[in-house]
Amino acid sequence: MQFMTLFSWHPDRGEKPAPADLREAEFEMIRDLYAVGLVRQIWLRGDAGGACAIVEAASSDEVAEKFNALPFIREGYLQSPMIVPLKPYSGFAPRN
């Protein structure tokens, strides 16, 4: 099942840059999640900061478990992500 996840900076920590070692740990963990197929696509948000990702997992609980272990979330730089389940778009289905 696919999910859209929206990450937002924590209002109390978003203005303060994360230390370089924490950023590298975050990047490495995201690369690992990409390598195993959980993260399919990821972008930085252009509106309010943070990120947006398309992910594939068996459940929203699995997505939450994996993402809540990210260093930026553990250390309070990012809030826990909004996880939105996606459904197929019916506009591309065959017409009768």
Backbone as JSON, one array per atom type, in Angstrom:
{
  "sequence": "MQFMTLFSWHPDRGEKPAPADLREAEFEMIRDLYAVGLVRQIWLRGDAGGACAIVEAASSDEVAEKFNALPFIREGYLQSPMIVPLKPYSGFAPRN",
  "N": [[0.84, -1.17, 0.0], [0.46, 2.28, -0.7], [1.57, 5.42, 0.67], [1.3, 8.91, 1.37], [3.49, 11.03, 2.96], [3.84, 13.75, 5.1], [6.2, 15.88, 6.37], [6.91, 18.17, 8.93], [8.69, 20.95, 10.29], [9.39, 21.12, 13.76], [7.77, 23.55, 15.73], [9.2, 24.71, 17.85], [11.84, 24.07, 17.36], [12.47, 24.37, 14.71], [13.74, 26.67, 13.67], [16.33, 26.56, 14.48], [19.3, 25.27, 13.24], [19.98, 21.81, 12.65], [22.6, 19.85, 14.16], [25.57, 18.93, 12.3], [26.33, 16.19, 12.42], [23.94, 14.97, 13.16], [22.32, 15.61, 10.96], [23.65, 14.12, 8.98], [23.21, 11.53, 9.96], [20.44, 11.42, 9.68], [20.18, 11.66, 6.86], [21.49, 9.29, 6.1], [19.82, 7.32, 7.2], [17.43, 7.78, 5.78], [18.37, 7.17, 3.2], [18.84, 4.42, 3.58], [16.19, 3.53, 4.05], [15.17, 4.07, 1.55], [16.71, 2.31, 0.0], [15.73, -0.18, 0.83], [13.2, -0.1, -0.16], [11.05, 1.14, 1.12], [10.84, 4.0, 1.18], [9.86, 5.64, -1.66], [9.85, 7.99, -3.18], [11.1, 11.25, -2.48], [10.92, 14.61, -1.41], [11.96, 17.98, -0.65], [9.93, 20.28, 1.08], [8.4, 23.13, -0.38], [6.78, 24.99, 0.73], [6.38, 25.27, 3.65], [8.69, 24.33, 4.74], [10.45, 21.32, 5.76], [9.58, 18.03, 4.64], [8.3, 15.88, 2.0], [7.12, 12.68, 1.27], [6.65, 9.79, -0.77], [5.7, 6.65, 0.12], [5.97, 3.07, 0.52], [4.35, 0.5, 2.16], [3.15, -2.09, 4.41], [1.28, -1.15, 6.2], [-0.08, 1.81, 7.82], [0.85, 1.93, 10.39], [3.33, 0.65, 10.23], [4.72, 2.51, 8.66], [4.7, 4.72, 10.41], [6.19, 3.66, 12.56], [8.74, 3.26, 11.37], [9.4, 5.9, 10.49], [9.2, 7.43, 12.85], [11.48, 6.71, 14.11], [13.45, 8.18, 12.93], [16.32, 10.32, 13.15], [15.89, 13.2, 13.2], [13.25, 13.38, 14.04], [13.28, 11.95, 16.47], [14.95, 13.64, 17.95], [13.47, 15.92, 18.05], [13.46, 17.89, 16.04], [11.88, 17.62, 13.78], [8.34, 17.22, 13.52], [6.24, 14.37, 14.25], [5.32, 12.6, 11.3], [2.55, 13.45, 9.1], [0.56, 10.93, 7.96], [-0.82, 9.71, 5.1], [-3.01, 7.5, 3.65], [-3.01, 6.25, 0.31], [-5.13, 5.88, -2.57], [-5.91, 4.16, -5.64], [-6.2, 6.14, -8.6], [-9.19, 6.58, -10.19], [-9.71, 7.64, -12.67], [-8.1, 6.72, -14.72], [-8.98, 4.22, -15.26], [-10.35, 1.55, -17.3], [-13.01, 2.36, -19.55], [-16.45, 1.56, -19.81]],
  "CA": [[0.0, 0.0, 0.0], [1.26, 3.5, -0.75], [1.19, 6.5, 1.57], [1.98, 10.19, 1.27], [3.85, 11.49, 4.3], [4.25, 15.15, 5.18], [7.02, 16.19, 7.53], [6.98, 19.6, 9.24], [9.59, 21.31, 11.37], [8.77, 21.4, 15.06], [7.79, 25.01, 15.88], [10.19, 25.14, 18.84], [13.2, 23.74, 16.95], [12.65, 24.53, 13.27], [14.61, 27.8, 13.31], [17.71, 26.23, 14.86], [19.8, 24.19, 12.38], [20.43, 20.58, 13.31], [24.05, 19.63, 14.05], [25.99, 18.22, 11.09], [26.31, 14.74, 12.61], [22.54, 14.56, 13.17], [21.89, 15.67, 9.56], [24.22, 12.97, 8.27], [22.49, 10.34, 10.43], [19.11, 11.49, 9.04], [20.37, 11.34, 5.44], [21.84, 7.87, 5.98], [18.64, 6.5, 7.48], [16.52, 7.91, 4.63], [18.95, 6.37, 2.1], [18.59, 3.02, 3.9], [14.77, 3.27, 3.82], [15.01, 4.06, 0.09], [17.34, 1.1, -0.51], [14.89, -1.35, 1.12], [11.94, 0.05, -0.87], [9.99, 1.83, 1.87], [10.75, 5.34, 0.57], [9.86, 5.57, -3.13], [10.22, 9.33, -3.66], [11.14, 12.22, -1.38], [11.22, 15.99, -1.8], [11.86, 19.02, 0.37], [8.73, 21.09, 0.88], [8.64, 24.51, -0.76], [5.84, 25.9, 1.38], [6.61, 25.54, 5.07], [9.85, 23.59, 5.2], [10.18, 19.92, 6.02], [9.7, 17.15, 3.48], [7.14, 15.1, 1.57], [7.61, 11.42, 0.71], [5.75, 8.71, -1.15], [6.29, 5.45, 0.7], [5.21, 1.84, 0.34], [4.44, -0.34, 3.36], [1.96, -2.91, 4.64], [0.29, -0.43, 7.01], [0.35, 3.13, 8.32], [1.62, 1.68, 11.62], [4.71, 0.37, 9.81], [5.3, 3.79, 8.24], [4.93, 5.51, 11.63], [7.29, 3.05, 13.31], [10.01, 3.54, 10.69], [9.71, 7.32, 10.45], [9.39, 7.97, 14.19], [12.85, 6.39, 14.51], [14.4, 9.1, 12.27], [17.0, 11.2, 14.1], [15.28, 14.53, 13.33], [12.02, 13.24, 14.83], [13.69, 11.56, 17.83], [15.56, 14.79, 18.64], [12.51, 17.01, 18.12], [13.57, 18.89, 14.97], [10.68, 17.43, 12.97], [7.19, 16.61, 14.17], [5.85, 13.09, 13.64], [4.72, 12.93, 10.01], [1.17, 13.15, 8.74], [0.6, 9.77, 7.07], [-2.08, 9.67, 4.37], [-3.09, 6.37, 2.73], [-3.39, 6.62, -1.06], [-5.94, 4.93, -3.33], [-5.73, 4.35, -7.08], [-7.0, 7.16, -9.28], [-10.1, 5.84, -11.07], [-9.81, 8.29, -13.98], [-7.35, 5.98, -15.73], [-9.59, 2.89, -15.4], [-11.05, 1.35, -18.58], [-14.4, 2.82, -19.6], [-17.38, 0.59, -20.43]],
  "C": [[0.9, 1.24, 0.0], [0.66, 4.58, 0.15], [1.94, 7.76, 1.17], [2.27, 10.62, 2.71], [4.34, 12.92, 4.22], [4.98, 15.39, 6.48], [7.07, 17.71, 7.7], [7.98, 19.82, 10.37], [8.81, 21.53, 12.66], [8.86, 22.9, 15.3], [8.84, 25.52, 16.87], [11.63, 24.92, 18.38], [13.49, 24.06, 15.49], [13.59, 25.64, 12.86], [16.08, 27.49, 13.58], [18.2, 25.07, 13.97], [20.24, 22.98, 13.2], [21.94, 20.45, 13.17], [24.38, 18.75, 12.84], [25.93, 16.7, 11.26], [24.88, 14.19, 12.63], [21.96, 14.58, 11.75], [22.39, 14.46, 8.78], [23.53, 11.67, 8.68], [21.1, 10.27, 9.8], [19.22, 11.08, 7.58], [20.64, 9.85, 5.24], [20.62, 6.99, 6.21], [17.62, 6.58, 6.34], [17.06, 7.12, 3.44], [18.7, 4.88, 2.33], [17.12, 2.65, 3.65], [14.44, 3.27, 2.32], [15.55, 2.75, -0.48], [16.48, -0.14, -0.27], [13.49, -1.22, 0.51], [10.81, 0.71, -0.11], [9.78, 3.23, 1.28], [10.88, 5.18, -0.93], [10.33, 6.88, -3.74], [10.23, 10.24, -2.44], [11.55, 13.58, -1.93], [11.25, 16.86, -0.55], [10.64, 19.86, 0.05], [9.11, 22.52, 0.55], [7.75, 25.49, -0.05], [6.25, 26.25, 2.81], [7.87, 24.87, 5.6], [9.46, 22.17, 5.56], [10.32, 19.13, 4.74], [8.36, 16.49, 3.18], [7.71, 13.83, 0.94], [6.44, 10.54, 0.3], [6.43, 7.43, -0.67], [5.39, 4.25, 0.43], [5.46, 0.95, 1.54], [3.14, -1.12, 3.51], [0.88, -2.15, 5.39], [0.82, 0.94, 7.4], [1.13, 2.98, 9.61], [3.09, 1.4, 11.3], [5.42, 1.66, 9.4], [5.64, 4.62, 9.48], [6.1, 4.97, 12.42], [8.64, 3.39, 12.69], [10.37, 5.02, 10.77], [9.89, 7.93, 11.84], [10.75, 7.63, 14.77], [13.88, 7.3, 13.85], [15.03, 10.04, 13.29], [16.35, 12.57, 14.28], [13.99, 14.47, 14.14], [12.37, 12.89, 16.27], [14.21, 12.76, 18.62], [14.67, 16.03, 18.63], [12.66, 18.1, 17.07], [12.37, 18.83, 14.03], [9.57, 16.87, 13.85], [6.95, 15.23, 13.54], [5.09, 13.39, 12.35], [3.22, 12.68, 9.96], [1.25, 12.03, 7.7], [-0.77, 9.61, 6.43], [-2.08, 8.46, 3.45], [-3.58, 6.83, 1.35], [-4.2, 5.5, -1.7], [-5.69, 5.18, -4.81], [-6.67, 5.43, -7.62], [-7.87, 6.46, -10.32], [-10.23, 6.45, -12.46], [-9.06, 7.58, -15.08], [-7.93, 4.59, -15.98], [-10.26, 2.77, -16.77], [-12.5, 1.81, -18.48], [-15.24, 1.76, -20.29], [-18.18, 1.22, -21.52]]
}
